[in-house]
Every structure is written in structure tokens, then in C-alpha cells.
Amino acid sequence: MPYANGTGFVYDSGEFVKAMERCVALADWKGFEVRRKASEAKGKRRGRAITYYIEDCGVFNERMELRFDPSGHLTIVAGTFSHGQGHATAFAQLVTEWLGVPFESIRFVQGDTHHVSFGRGTYASRSAMLGGGALKVAADLIIEKAKPLAAHLME
């Protein structure tokens, strides 16, 4: 390490040898020949291979908004889009934990260009990492802004 691949990307971290050794152990690589012969005796063929693959994960950035309204509700406006991954539940649980807002008071908006000004969508294992990360930043900013107000009201 570092290693530059043929497309120009540089890998600067990773325990590839350790991962391969673990894979070989879990696959019982040395016991393959016995399994192959047993399969062959039953008229079946058996092969083996181990390969790495690379895929994009957590690419680009994401926009998430937390909007409070006078009724006491909080709306999560998500740039990600759930195709059944459960973003509404996961993101609401995070916001509940960080801000103490009751789960039932949280609304979730996605995919509506009237409300969502920008979003990159859901792909490359990015929604929880980038969407959740953006929500955490928003929650922290809200807490930072609210502390002086709360201190003033408590005096």
C-alpha cells in the first residue's frame, strides 16, 4: 500500500491478505479435494474460486433537512430515496435518539421535488452512511443553536 490500479484509483488502506486468509480458512480450502471426490462419486461436479470485487460505496454527498413546525412535528426531508430499505423508520429513530423528539411526531418526505430541493438518491450503499451522517450534522447544529436559547429561558 498504497496501490494504484489500472483506472487510476489509489488504494491506501485495507487488509487484503488477512481477508483472503480468513476466507480460505472459512471455506476449508484444504478440504476441497475430499468434497470434490465425494461430489464426483454422486455424478456431480464441484469447483472453487475466490475473488475480490470492488464497488462504489458511499459516494458523493447528500442533502437532508430537519424542519420543525409550530404543531410540534419535525419533518425529515430526504435526498435519498427508499426502495424498501426502511429509510423512514431508520432516519426517524436516529433523530429521535439525537434530539429527543417523539418518534410519532416525525414525518418523512422523499422524492417530492416540491419539498426536496436536491438529492442524489439511493445507490452504492450510501443512504445510511451519507444520509444518516447529514442528519447527524443537522441535529448537532440544531442542538448548538438551541443551547443558548434554552439557557436564556431557564434563567
VMD Tcl script that builds the backbone (N, CA, C; Angstrom):
set m [mol new atoms 465]
animate dup $m
set s [atomselect $m all]
$s set {name element resname resid chain x y z} {
  {N N MET 1 A 0.846 -1.163 0.000}
  {CA C MET 1 A 0.000 0.000 0.000}
  {C C MET 1 A 0.894 1.229 0.000}
  {N N PRO 2 A 0.534 2.273 -0.592}
  {CA C PRO 2 A -0.610 2.442 -1.486}
  {C C PRO 2 A -0.406 1.699 -2.809}
  {N N TYR 3 A -1.553 1.428 -3.462}
  {CA C TYR 3 A -1.520 0.712 -4.739}
  {C C TYR 3 A -2.417 1.441 -5.727}
  {N N ALA 4 A -1.861 1.790 -6.883}
  {CA C ALA 4 A -2.653 2.439 -7.932}
  {C C ALA 4 A -3.119 1.369 -8.907}
  {N N ASN 5 A -4.437 1.287 -9.122}
  {CA C ASN 5 A -4.947 0.289 -10.064}
  {C C ASN 5 A -4.953 0.851 -11.482}
  {N N GLY 6 A -5.396 0.069 -12.415}
  {CA C GLY 6 A -5.371 0.448 -13.819}
  {C C GLY 6 A -6.285 1.597 -14.187}
  {N N THR 7 A -7.252 1.917 -13.337}
  {CA C THR 7 A -8.166 3.025 -13.643}
  {C C THR 7 A -7.727 4.330 -12.995}
  {N N GLY 8 A -6.621 4.286 -12.266}
  {CA C GLY 8 A -6.109 5.500 -11.648}
  {C C GLY 8 A -6.497 5.694 -10.198}
  {N N PHE 9 A -7.339 4.827 -9.659}
  {CA C PHE 9 A -7.697 4.926 -8.250}
  {C C PHE 9 A -6.566 4.360 -7.402}
  {N N VAL 10 A -6.360 4.954 -6.246}
  {CA C VAL 10 A -5.304 4.506 -5.350}
  {C C VAL 10 A -5.941 3.913 -4.098}
  {N N TYR 11 A -5.559 2.684 -3.795}
  {CA C TYR 11 A -5.984 2.045 -2.553}
  {C C TYR 11 A -4.925 2.371 -1.515}
  {N N ASP 12 A -5.351 3.020 -0.427}
  {CA C ASP 12 A -4.387 3.429 0.582}
  {C C ASP 12 A -4.556 2.685 1.901}
  {N N SER 13 A -5.521 1.785 1.946}
  {CA C SER 13 A -5.719 1.008 3.169}
  {C C SER 13 A -6.439 -0.286 2.820}
  {N N GLY 14 A -6.424 -1.201 3.745}
  {CA C GLY 14 A -7.100 -2.481 3.557}
  {C C GLY 14 A -6.204 -3.613 4.012}
  {N N GLU 15 A -6.809 -4.639 4.547}
  {CA C GLU 15 A -6.067 -5.816 4.990}
  {C C GLU 15 A -6.423 -6.975 4.074}
  {N N PHE 16 A -6.023 -6.862 2.819}
  {CA C PHE 16 A -6.435 -7.815 1.799}
  {C C PHE 16 A -5.878 -9.215 2.047}
  {N N VAL 17 A -4.630 -9.316 2.451}
  {CA C VAL 17 A -4.037 -10.633 2.723}
  {C C VAL 17 A -4.750 -11.282 3.905}
  {N N LYS 18 A -4.983 -10.527 4.958}
  {CA C LYS 18 A -5.687 -11.050 6.136}
  {C C LYS 18 A -7.101 -11.501 5.760}
  {N N ALA 19 A -7.788 -10.708 4.936}
  {CA C ALA 19 A -9.140 -11.070 4.498}
  {C C ALA 19 A -9.117 -12.355 3.679}
  {N N MET 20 A -8.139 -12.493 2.797}
  {CA C MET 20 A -8.041 -13.706 1.981}
  {C C MET 20 A -7.730 -14.923 2.851}
  {N N GLU 21 A -6.834 -14.776 3.798}
  {CA C GLU 21 A -6.512 -15.886 4.705}
  {C C GLU 21 A -7.751 -16.324 5.482}
  {N N ARG 22 A -8.537 -15.376 5.938}
  {CA C ARG 22 A -9.778 -15.700 6.671}
  {C C ARG 22 A -10.761 -16.409 5.755}
  {N N CYS 23 A -10.887 -15.950 4.533}
  {CA C CYS 23 A -11.783 -16.568 3.556}
  {C C CYS 23 A -11.372 -18.013 3.285}
  {N N VAL 24 A -10.088 -18.237 3.079}
  {CA C VAL 24 A -9.571 -19.585 2.811}
  {C C VAL 24 A -9.864 -20.502 3.996}
  {N N ALA 25 A -9.687 -19.993 5.207}
  {CA C ALA 25 A -9.960 -20.803 6.399}
  {C C ALA 25 A -11.446 -21.132 6.511}
  {N N LEU 26 A -12.312 -20.137 6.318}
  {CA C LEU 26 A -13.756 -20.366 6.417}
  {C C LEU 26 A -14.266 -21.310 5.335}
  {N N ALA 27 A -13.646 -21.269 4.171}
  {CA C ALA 27 A -14.074 -22.123 3.057}
  {C C ALA 27 A -13.496 -23.531 3.158}
  {N N ASP 28 A -12.666 -23.786 4.151}
  {CA C ASP 28 A -11.978 -25.079 4.272}
  {C C ASP 28 A -11.327 -25.449 2.936}
  {N N TRP 29 A -10.495 -24.555 2.475}
  {CA C TRP 29 A -9.830 -24.696 1.173}
  {C C TRP 29 A -9.087 -26.027 1.070}
  {N N LYS 30 A -8.390 -26.415 2.125}
  {CA C LYS 30 A -7.605 -27.657 2.092}
  {C C LYS 30 A -8.497 -28.890 2.039}
  {N N GLY 31 A -9.718 -28.783 2.522}
  {CA C GLY 31 A -10.634 -29.923 2.494}
  {C C GLY 31 A -11.416 -30.047 1.193}
  {N N PHE 32 A -11.122 -29.186 0.231}
  {CA C PHE 32 A -11.874 -29.178 -1.023}
  {C C PHE 32 A -11.765 -30.495 -1.777}
  {N N GLU 33 A -10.590 -31.044 -1.857}
  {CA C GLU 33 A -10.393 -32.248 -2.680}
  {C C GLU 33 A -11.271 -33.399 -2.195}
  {N N VAL 34 A -11.422 -33.544 -0.902}
  {CA C VAL 34 A -12.293 -34.588 -0.353}
  {C C VAL 34 A -13.737 -34.328 -0.770}
  {N N ARG 35 A -14.178 -33.094 -0.686}
  {CA C ARG 35 A -15.544 -32.746 -1.085}
  {C C ARG 35 A -15.746 -32.927 -2.585}
  {N N ARG 36 A -14.729 -32.599 -3.365}
  {CA C ARG 36 A -14.828 -32.761 -4.817}
  {C C ARG 36 A -14.999 -34.228 -5.176}
  {N N LYS 37 A -14.222 -35.095 -4.557}
  {CA C LYS 37 A -14.311 -36.536 -4.848}
  {C C LYS 37 A -15.665 -37.094 -4.417}
  {N N ALA 38 A -16.171 -36.648 -3.279}
  {CA C ALA 38 A -17.484 -37.104 -2.811}
  {C C ALA 38 A -18.571 -36.670 -3.791}
  {N N SER 39 A -18.479 -35.466 -4.297}
  {CA C SER 39 A -19.453 -34.983 -5.282}
  {C C SER 39 A -19.339 -35.769 -6.573}
  {N N GLU 40 A -18.117 -36.027 -7.004}
  {CA C GLU 40 A -17.883 -36.766 -8.245}
  {C C GLU 40 A -18.472 -38.172 -8.157}
  {N N ALA 41 A -18.384 -38.788 -6.984}
  {CA C ALA 41 A -18.942 -40.133 -6.796}
  {C C ALA 41 A -20.461 -40.131 -6.955}
  {N N LYS 42 A -21.080 -38.976 -6.757}
  {CA C LYS 42 A -22.528 -38.840 -6.915}
  {C C LYS 42 A -22.893 -38.302 -8.293}
  {N N GLY 43 A -21.896 -38.210 -9.179}
  {CA C GLY 43 A -22.158 -37.724 -10.528}
  {C C GLY 43 A -22.255 -36.208 -10.628}
  {N N LYS 44 A -21.738 -35.524 -9.635}
  {CA C LYS 44 A -21.791 -34.054 -9.641}
  {C C LYS 44 A -20.386 -33.484 -9.747}
  {N N ARG 45 A -20.323 -32.286 -10.256}
  {CA C ARG 45 A -19.038 -31.595 -10.368}
  {C C ARG 45 A -18.979 -30.478 -9.337}
  {N N ARG 46 A -17.801 -30.210 -8.876}
  {CA C ARG 46 A -17.602 -29.165 -7.877}
  {C C ARG 46 A -16.359 -28.371 -8.262}
  {N N GLY 47 A -16.451 -27.058 -8.166}
  {CA C GLY 47 A -15.311 -26.189 -8.441}
  {C C GLY 47 A -15.146 -25.193 -7.321}
  {N N ARG 48 A -14.099 -24.412 -7.410}
  {CA C ARG 48 A -13.878 -23.406 -6.373}
  {C C ARG 48 A -13.115 -22.216 -6.940}
  {N N ALA 49 A -13.363 -21.080 -6.360}
  {CA C ALA 49 A -12.656 -19.854 -6.721}
  {C C ALA 49 A -12.892 -18.819 -5.635}
  {N N ILE 50 A -11.939 -17.971 -5.467}
  {CA C ILE 50 A -12.084 -16.826 -4.567}
  {C C ILE 50 A -11.620 -15.608 -5.352}
  {N N THR 51 A -12.408 -14.553 -5.289}
  {CA C THR 51 A -12.031 -13.331 -5.990}
  {C C THR 51 A -12.464 -12.115 -5.184}
  {N N TYR 52 A -11.751 -11.047 -5.350}
  {CA C TYR 52 A -12.164 -9.773 -4.780}
  {C C TYR 52 A -13.042 -9.060 -5.786}
  {N N TYR 53 A -13.900 -8.213 -5.322}
  {CA C TYR 53 A -14.612 -7.310 -6.215}
  {C C TYR 53 A -14.599 -5.926 -5.580}
  {N N ILE 54 A -14.688 -4.950 -6.399}
  {CA C ILE 54 A -14.683 -3.566 -5.929}
  {C C ILE 54 A -15.978 -2.915 -6.389}
  {N N GLU 55 A -16.622 -2.194 -5.496}
  {CA C GLU 55 A -17.809 -1.443 -5.878}
  {C C GLU 55 A -17.796 -0.104 -5.162}
  {N N ASP 56 A -18.444 0.859 -5.761}
  {CA C ASP 56 A -18.559 2.167 -5.124}
  {C C ASP 56 A -19.415 2.058 -3.873}
  {N N CYS 57 A -18.982 2.696 -2.832}
  {CA C CYS 57 A -19.755 2.747 -1.592}
  {C C CYS 57 A -19.674 4.158 -1.027}
  {N N GLY 58 A -20.816 4.682 -0.675}
  {CA C GLY 58 A -20.845 5.971 -0.004}
  {C C GLY 58 A -20.272 7.113 -0.816}
  {N N VAL 59 A -20.589 7.147 -2.092}
  {CA C VAL 59 A -20.002 8.173 -2.953}
  {C C VAL 59 A -20.802 9.474 -2.925}
  {N N PHE 60 A -20.141 10.547 -3.213}
  {CA C PHE 60 A -20.686 11.899 -3.312}
  {C C PHE 60 A -21.180 12.402 -1.956}
  {N N ASN 61 A -22.087 13.331 -1.968}
  {CA C ASN 61 A -22.635 13.899 -0.743}
  {C C ASN 61 A -24.156 13.748 -0.782}
  {N N GLU 62 A -24.814 14.175 0.263}
  {CA C GLU 62 A -26.272 14.060 0.290}
  {C C GLU 62 A -26.864 15.217 1.072}
  {N N ARG 63 A -28.082 15.585 0.694}
  {CA C ARG 63 A -28.800 16.662 1.380}
  {C C ARG 63 A -29.931 16.054 2.204}
  {N N MET 64 A -29.970 16.447 3.463}
  {CA C MET 64 A -31.044 16.067 4.369}
  {C C MET 64 A -31.407 17.321 5.155}
  {N N GLU 65 A -32.683 17.519 5.388}
  {CA C GLU 65 A -33.133 18.679 6.158}
  {C C GLU 65 A -33.999 18.212 7.317}
  {N N LEU 66 A -33.916 18.948 8.404}
  {CA C LEU 66 A -34.812 18.759 9.541}
  {C C LEU 66 A -35.609 20.042 9.672}
  {N N ARG 67 A -36.926 19.938 9.530}
  {CA C ARG 67 A -37.802 21.116 9.579}
  {C C ARG 67 A -38.792 20.966 10.733}
  {N N PHE 68 A -38.803 21.945 11.609}
  {CA C PHE 68 A -39.766 21.976 12.705}
  {C C PHE 68 A -40.945 22.845 12.299}
  {N N ASP 69 A -42.126 22.493 12.792}
  {CA C ASP 69 A -43.278 23.355 12.528}
  {C C ASP 69 A -43.982 23.659 13.848}
  {N N PRO 70 A -44.833 24.677 13.871}
  {CA C PRO 70 A -45.477 25.108 15.116}
  {C C PRO 70 A -46.329 24.027 15.784}
  {N N SER 71 A -46.772 23.036 15.040}
  {CA C SER 71 A -47.610 21.990 15.632}
  {C C SER 71 A -46.803 21.025 16.495}
  {N N GLY 72 A -45.474 21.157 16.477}
  {CA C GLY 72 A -44.637 20.259 17.267}
  {C C GLY 72 A -44.080 19.096 16.473}
  {N N HIS 73 A -44.412 19.042 15.220}
  {CA C HIS 73 A -43.878 17.974 14.372}
  {C C HIS 73 A -42.522 18.366 13.798}
  {N N LEU 74 A -41.757 17.370 13.482}
  {CA C LEU 74 A -40.478 17.556 12.809}
  {C C LEU 74 A -40.560 16.772 11.502}
  {N N THR 75 A -40.113 17.364 10.420}
  {CA C THR 75 A -40.127 16.681 9.129}
  {C C THR 75 A -38.698 16.442 8.678}
  {N N ILE 76 A -38.422 15.203 8.327}
  {CA C ILE 76 A -37.150 14.856 7.699}
  {C C ILE 76 A -37.377 14.952 6.201}
  {N N VAL 77 A -36.638 15.823 5.548}
  {CA C VAL 77 A -36.710 15.960 4.093}
  {C C VAL 77 A -35.458 15.283 3.552}
  {N N ALA 78 A -35.670 14.161 2.873}
  {CA C ALA 78 A -34.554 13.294 2.487}
  {C C ALA 78 A -34.211 13.392 1.009}
  {N N GLY 79 A -32.933 13.548 0.741}
  {CA C GLY 79 A -32.445 13.491 -0.628}
  {C C GLY 79 A -32.258 12.065 -1.103}
  {N N THR 80 A -32.182 11.135 -0.162}
  {CA C THR 80 A -32.125 9.714 -0.515}
  {C C THR 80 A -33.536 9.267 -0.884}
  {N N PHE 81 A -33.653 8.085 -1.438}
  {CA C PHE 81 A -34.977 7.560 -1.777}
  {C C PHE 81 A -35.017 6.078 -1.438}
  {N N SER 82 A -35.956 5.710 -0.600}
  {CA C SER 82 A -36.085 4.327 -0.159}
  {C C SER 82 A -36.855 3.498 -1.176}
  {N N HIS 83 A -36.299 2.363 -1.516}
  {CA C HIS 83 A -36.983 1.390 -2.374}
  {C C HIS 83 A -37.348 0.174 -1.534}
  {N N GLY 84 A -37.673 0.419 -0.288}
  {CA C GLY 84 A -38.000 -0.671 0.624}
  {C C GLY 84 A -36.939 -0.890 1.688}
  {N N GLN 85 A -35.922 -0.043 1.733}
  {CA C GLN 85 A -34.849 -0.199 2.717}
  {C C GLN 85 A -35.240 0.279 4.110}
  {N N GLY 86 A -36.340 0.986 4.236}
  {CA C GLY 86 A -36.794 1.424 5.556}
  {C C GLY 86 A -36.195 2.735 6.024}
  {N N HIS 87 A -35.890 3.630 5.090}
  {CA C HIS 87 A -35.302 4.916 5.468}
  {C C HIS 87 A -36.171 5.678 6.462}
  {N N ALA 88 A -37.466 5.693 6.254}
  {CA C ALA 88 A -38.354 6.472 7.127}
  {C C ALA 88 A -38.191 6.047 8.580}
  {N N THR 89 A -38.156 4.759 8.814}
  {CA C THR 89 A -38.012 4.252 10.181}
  {C C THR 89 A -36.613 4.502 10.719}
  {N N ALA 90 A -35.605 4.131 9.952}
  {CA C ALA 90 A -34.220 4.261 10.424}
  {C C ALA 90 A -33.854 5.711 10.708}
  {N N PHE 91 A -34.162 6.598 9.776}
  {CA C PHE 91 A -33.810 8.002 9.969}
  {C C PHE 91 A -34.590 8.610 11.131}
  {N N ALA 92 A -35.863 8.270 11.266}
  {CA C ALA 92 A -36.666 8.794 12.378}
  {C C ALA 92 A -36.130 8.290 13.718}
  {N N GLN 93 A -35.702 7.036 13.777}
  {CA C GLN 93 A -35.134 6.506 15.018}
  {C C GLN 93 A -33.864 7.257 15.410}
  {N N LEU 94 A -33.029 7.558 14.420}
  {CA C LEU 94 A -31.807 8.309 14.705}
  {C C LEU 94 A -32.133 9.701 15.240}
  {N N VAL 95 A -33.045 10.391 14.580}
  {CA C VAL 95 A -33.410 11.745 15.001}
  {C C VAL 95 A -34.046 11.720 16.387}
  {N N THR 96 A -34.861 10.716 16.663}
  {CA C THR 96 A -35.451 10.561 17.994}
  {C C THR 96 A -34.355 10.435 19.045}
  {N N GLU 97 A -33.356 9.621 18.753}
  {CA C GLU 97 A -32.256 9.421 19.701}
  {C C GLU 97 A -31.446 10.701 19.895}
  {N N TRP 98 A -31.143 11.393 18.816}
  {CA C TRP 98 A -30.281 12.571 18.897}
  {C C TRP 98 A -30.977 13.795 19.474}
  {N N LEU 99 A -32.240 14.006 19.125}
  {CA C LEU 99 A -32.932 15.233 19.526}
  {C C LEU 99 A -34.007 15.021 20.582}
  {N N GLY 100 A -34.360 13.778 20.862}
  {CA C GLY 100 A -35.393 13.522 21.854}
  {C C GLY 100 A -36.798 13.818 21.370}
  {N N VAL 101 A -36.969 13.968 20.084}
  {CA C VAL 101 A -38.297 14.206 19.504}
  {C C VAL 101 A -39.050 12.879 19.484}
  {N N PRO 102 A -40.300 12.843 19.926}
  {CA C PRO 102 A -41.043 11.579 19.889}
  {C C PRO 102 A -41.125 11.026 18.459}
  {N N PHE 103 A -40.914 9.748 18.344}
  {CA C PHE 103 A -40.929 9.082 17.035}
  {C C PHE 103 A -42.218 9.384 16.272}
  {N N GLU 104 A -43.338 9.391 17.001}
  {CA C GLU 104 A -44.647 9.604 16.375}
  {C C GLU 104 A -44.809 11.020 15.820}
  {N N SER 105 A -43.951 11.942 16.254}
  {CA C SER 105 A -44.043 13.335 15.805}
  {C C SER 105 A -43.190 13.619 14.571}
  {N N ILE 106 A -42.553 12.586 14.044}
  {CA C ILE 106 A -41.646 12.784 12.912}
  {C C ILE 106 A -42.323 12.370 11.615}
  {N N ARG 107 A -42.275 13.271 10.663}
  {CA C ARG 107 A -42.771 12.982 9.310}
  {C C ARG 107 A -41.564 12.773 8.406}
  {N N PHE 108 A -41.763 12.028 7.342}
  {CA C PHE 108 A -40.667 11.718 6.417}
  {C C PHE 108 A -41.105 12.052 4.997}
  {N N VAL 109 A -40.325 12.869 4.313}
  {CA C VAL 109 A -40.632 13.257 2.933}
  {C C VAL 109 A -39.450 12.860 2.058}
  {N N GLN 110 A -39.761 12.205 0.954}
  {CA C GLN 110 A -38.731 11.829 -0.018}
  {C C GLN 110 A -39.334 11.875 -1.419}
  {N N GLY 111 A -38.521 12.120 -2.394}
  {CA C GLY 111 A -38.946 12.006 -3.782}
  {C C GLY 111 A -39.936 13.037 -4.288}
  {N N ASP 112 A -40.295 14.003 -3.483}
  {CA C ASP 112 A -41.248 15.036 -3.889}
  {C C ASP 112 A -40.464 16.309 -4.186}
  {N N THR 113 A -40.306 16.631 -5.459}
  {CA C THR 113 A -39.477 17.777 -5.839}
  {C C THR 113 A -40.056 19.115 -5.376}
  {N N HIS 114 A -41.302 19.122 -4.942}
  {CA C HIS 114 A -41.875 20.343 -4.365}
  {C C HIS 114 A -41.227 20.641 -3.008}
  {N N HIS 115 A -40.821 19.580 -2.301}
  {CA C HIS 115 A -40.243 19.729 -0.967}
  {C C HIS 115 A -38.748 19.427 -0.924}
  {N N VAL 116 A -38.307 18.485 -1.725}
  {CA C VAL 116 A -36.907 18.057 -1.707}
  {C C VAL 116 A -36.170 18.806 -2.814}
  {N N SER 117 A -35.334 19.753 -2.419}
  {CA C SER 117 A -34.682 20.602 -3.421}
  {C C SER 117 A -33.529 19.909 -4.126}
  {N N PHE 118 A -32.920 18.924 -3.479}
  {CA C PHE 118 A -31.777 18.247 -4.081}
  {C C PHE 118 A -31.617 16.881 -3.446}
  {N N GLY 119 A -31.250 15.912 -4.229}
  {CA C GLY 119 A -30.959 14.588 -3.706}
  {C C GLY 119 A -30.268 13.752 -4.756}
  {N N ARG 120 A -29.393 12.902 -4.310}
  {CA C ARG 120 A -28.664 12.034 -5.237}
  {C C ARG 120 A -29.268 10.638 -5.312}
  {N N GLY 121 A -30.191 10.318 -4.419}
  {CA C GLY 121 A -30.838 9.024 -4.490}
  {C C GLY 121 A -30.152 7.960 -3.660}
  {N N THR 122 A -30.550 6.732 -3.933}
  {CA C THR 122 A -30.079 5.590 -3.163}
  {C C THR 122 A -29.370 4.617 -4.082}
  {N N TYR 123 A -28.097 4.462 -3.855}
  {CA C TYR 123 A -27.260 3.506 -4.591}
  {C C TYR 123 A -25.906 3.464 -3.890}
  {N N ALA 124 A -25.116 2.478 -4.195}
  {CA C ALA 124 A -23.736 2.380 -3.703}
  {C C ALA 124 A -23.640 2.421 -2.171}
  {N N SER 125 A -24.572 1.767 -1.496}
  {CA C SER 125 A -24.518 1.656 -0.033}
  {C C SER 125 A -24.297 3.001 0.640}
  {N N ARG 126 A -25.017 4.022 0.180}
  {CA C ARG 126 A -24.722 5.367 0.637}
  {C C ARG 126 A -25.776 5.992 1.534}
  {N N SER 127 A -26.992 5.469 1.549}
  {CA C SER 127 A -28.078 6.178 2.231}
  {C C SER 127 A -27.863 6.304 3.730}
  {N N ALA 128 A -27.591 5.205 4.408}
  {CA C ALA 128 A -27.401 5.285 5.856}
  {C C ALA 128 A -26.136 6.059 6.191}
  {N N MET 129 A -25.077 5.814 5.427}
  {CA C MET 129 A -23.806 6.467 5.708}
  {C C MET 129 A -23.884 7.973 5.456}
  {N N LEU 130 A -24.293 8.367 4.266}
  {CA C LEU 130 A -24.299 9.790 3.926}
  {C C LEU 130 A -25.564 10.496 4.397}
  {N N GLY 131 A -26.723 9.865 4.203}
  {CA C GLY 131 A -27.966 10.464 4.678}
  {C C GLY 131 A -27.984 10.548 6.191}
  {N N GLY 132 A -27.610 9.449 6.844}
  {CA C GLY 132 A -27.544 9.447 8.305}
  {C C GLY 132 A -26.512 10.431 8.825}
  {N N GLY 133 A -25.369 10.492 8.143}
  {CA C GLY 133 A -24.332 11.446 8.533}
  {C C GLY 133 A -24.798 12.886 8.400}
  {N N ALA 134 A -25.510 13.174 7.317}
  {CA C ALA 134 A -26.042 14.528 7.111}
  {C C ALA 134 A -27.076 14.871 8.184}
  {N N LEU 135 A -27.904 13.895 8.547}
  {CA C LEU 135 A -28.877 14.131 9.623}
  {C C LEU 135 A -28.176 14.402 10.950}
  {N N LYS 136 A -27.091 13.698 11.211}
  {CA C LYS 136 A -26.340 13.907 12.456}
  {C C LYS 136 A -25.769 15.318 12.504}
  {N N VAL 137 A -25.218 15.773 11.382}
  {CA C VAL 137 A -24.697 17.143 11.323}
  {C C VAL 137 A -25.827 18.140 11.585}
  {N N ALA 138 A -26.978 17.923 10.957}
  {CA C ALA 138 A -28.127 18.814 11.156}
  {C C ALA 138 A -28.572 18.802 12.618}
  {N N ALA 139 A -28.655 17.615 13.215}
  {CA C ALA 139 A -29.071 17.515 14.621}
  {C C ALA 139 A -28.082 18.236 15.530}
  {N N ASP 140 A -26.797 18.066 15.274}
  {CA C ASP 140 A -25.780 18.741 16.092}
  {C C ASP 140 A -25.872 20.259 15.961}
  {N N LEU 141 A -26.130 20.745 14.754}
  {CA C LEU 141 A -26.281 22.193 14.550}
  {C C LEU 141 A -27.510 22.730 15.280}
  {N N ILE 142 A -28.584 21.956 15.269}
  {CA C ILE 142 A -29.804 22.360 15.983}
  {C C ILE 142 A -29.522 22.459 17.480}
  {N N ILE 143 A -28.845 21.465 18.024}
  {CA C ILE 143 A -28.512 21.472 19.457}
  {C C ILE 143 A -27.621 22.668 19.786}
  {N N GLU 144 A -26.635 22.922 18.943}
  {CA C GLU 144 A -25.722 24.050 19.162}
  {C C GLU 144 A -26.475 25.381 19.177}
  {N N LYS 145 A -27.417 25.538 18.258}
  {CA C LYS 145 A -28.200 26.780 18.205}
  {C C LYS 145 A -29.197 26.870 19.356}
  {N N ALA 146 A -29.703 25.731 19.811}
  {CA C ALA 146 A -30.744 25.728 20.839}
  {C C ALA 146 A -30.195 25.935 22.247}
  {N N LYS 147 A -28.957 25.576 22.495}
  {CA C LYS 147 A -28.406 25.688 23.853}
  {C C LYS 147 A -28.475 27.108 24.413}
  {N N PRO 148 A -28.031 28.123 23.687}
  {CA C PRO 148 A -28.147 29.480 24.254}
  {C C PRO 148 A -29.598 29.895 24.498}
  {N N LEU 149 A -30.499 29.494 23.616}
  {CA C LEU 149 A -31.916 29.814 23.812}
  {C C LEU 149 A -32.451 29.130 25.060}
  {N N ALA 150 A -32.108 27.860 25.216}
  {CA C ALA 150 A -32.565 27.116 26.393}
  {C C ALA 150 A -31.981 27.714 27.665}
  {N N ALA 151 A -30.709 28.093 27.631}
  {CA C ALA 151 A -30.076 28.696 28.807}
  {C C ALA 151 A -30.778 29.997 29.188}
  {N N HIS 152 A -31.106 30.795 28.202}
  {CA C HIS 152 A -31.797 32.062 28.458}
  {C C HIS 152 A -33.181 31.814 29.067}
  {N N LEU 153 A -33.910 30.848 28.533}
  {CA C LEU 153 A -35.255 30.555 29.033}
  {C C LEU 153 A -35.230 29.943 30.425}
  {N N MET 154 A -34.150 29.284 30.798}
  {CA C MET 154 A -34.074 28.617 32.099}
  {C C MET 154 A -33.587 29.547 33.211}
  {N N GLU 155 A -33.123 30.727 32.871}
  {CA C GLU 155 A -32.643 31.653 33.908}
  {C C GLU 155 A -33.776 32.353 34.603}
}
mol reanalyze $m
mol bondsrecalc $m
mol representation Tube
mol addrep $m
